[in-house]
Amino acid sequence: MSQPPEPTPPTFSHDLTLKSIFAEPDVARDLIAFLVQGLCPELRGWVPVRVVAGSAVTTDPETPPHQSEGHRDLVWLLAHGDRSQEKMLLHLEFQSQRDRGMSGRMFAYALEMSPSLRALEICGLVVNTGLRPFDPWWTPVQRVAGSSRYAFREGLLLDIHDCQVPGLPRGKYPLPADNLVSGFMALARVQAEMKLERRAAAALVLPVLQGLIPLALASTATLRRALGAWFKTGFGELLDDQPTVRAALSRITYIEEAEAVMYTFGQYVADEKKDAEARGEARGEARGEARGEARGEARGEARGEARARKEVLLAFIRKVWGDAEAERIVPFLNAAELDDLPDISDLVDDQAAGRPPRLGANGRAEPRV
């Protein structure tokens, strides 16, 4: 009898992808800076040292397998900058949907921590990237230090819906500037809005990436790959009805290559606005005025998009070729039309060939004449 085929693994693991991002030292440092400014000031002075293997192991003497390992959560070992002998653990739990048992899960994880780590204090953080705000979870604390009397307080919760993202309603606190976690939180909230069929949120992808990509360029290749995978898969599943955008997304390997699809996203947003305009005209709105406003909006969007693309290209050129080459190419970028701007992939080809960055028609890096 033939064996049944193995199940096809999913192309996108939300949990593993987010762990790959937050396992990066640059993101961990920015996460602590992010928390210090709002949710957890007591983390001031703590720095990430390394990711530790803190997986929970359960035993069952009756039913094999007698030992099993739960899915490994992400745990950072932190040290205090001024008192390096002081250590603590930062446990990250990523959620995309509400879980009434979160308090019990977090407590059980701390209780079953690897023996070599049990003596250290654990700071638990739940990161919600789901479609709805997350309910509070509770963690036990000593009411009196050194005693066995305990109480409960709210655990740390980093919820995308609490973040103030320009262009979206609500949000309890502003996002710190020049911070990788700020870019992650903003982009995750835009993804959630699009999943809720609020397709106009796609217009916010461009300004969020404009701030995130230069920070990613200054980081490691592994982080750029992790961000690129998350961007590609996180948005690809939202755009089944947009084959052109999906095809552009599929070419991303590093996050800086997202610049290559900025124009495609811009076209998608413009098409959405045109559809809305057409529906408005069908309801009897003034066609001439609507067309005039649409032309003005399109010109404004094109200028804004060109500025965003030029800034990303310039950041990439500065990173790869240095300040002098960046300054040299500024007037050429400023004078170029949108269709004449190269893509990041063109600049990567120039870098691999050992030549300076070039501009060319239709985004191709052809020699200037």
Secondary structure, 3 states (H helix, E strand, C coil): CCCCCCCCCCCCCHHHHHHHHHCCHHHHHHHHHHHHCCCCHHHCCEEEEEEECCCCEEECCCCCCCEEECCCCEEEEEEECCCCCCEEEEEEEEECCCCCCHHHHHHHHHHCCCHHHCCCCEEEEEEECCCCCCCCCEEEEECCCCCCCEEEEECEEEEHHHEECCCCCCCCEECCCCCHHHHHHHHHHHHHHHHCCCHHHHHHHHHHHHHHHHHHHCCCHHHHHHHHHHHHHHHHCCCCCCHHHHHHHCCCCCHHHHHHHHHHHHHHHHHHHHHHHHHHHHCCCCHHHHHHHHHHHHHHHHHHHHHHHHHHHHHHHHHHHCHHHHHHHHHHHHHCCHHHCCCHHHHHHHHHHCCCCCCCHHHCCCCCC
